[in-house]
């Protein structure tokens, strides 16, 4: 099983016809990669700057999250206080309802 049977006759011809372009593209990629490697010292300082900025953003986000957590905690305390007041007022209202019902019943009985 040769390359010609694997690719087919036409595909192999097309591959051979385009091989100079493929080689040129590969050489351009290789040149670009090597040029970027040589510029590595320049990009290291740029990367260090980016890393520093990202770390600063992380610190700012952590501070923001801490503030949000404190606000949520204070809201939770306020809601607990409100729930306690609502329970107290509901108990008072229920007691008032019972008391007013007893008063009305007493008035109707003593009439």
C-alpha positions, 0 to 999 in steps of 0.5 A: 500500500503505497502513498499513491494508493492511499491518496489517490492518483489525482490527490498525489499529483495535486500534493506534488504540484503544491509542494513548493508553496507548502515548503515556502509556507513552512519556511515562513512559519519557521522563520517567524517562530525563530524571530519570536524566540530571538525577541523573547527577552523583549516579550519577557518584560512585556509579559512581566508587565501584563502579569503585574497588571493581572495581579493588580486586577486580581487584588482589586477584584478580591477587595470588591468581593470582600466588600460585597460579602460584607454588604451581604452579611449586613443585609442578612442581619437586617433581614433577620431583624425584620423577620423578628419584628414581623413575627412579633407583630404577627403574634401581637395581631393574632393576640389582638384578634383573639382578644377582640373576639372574646370582647365581642362574644362577652358583649353579645352574651351579656346583652 
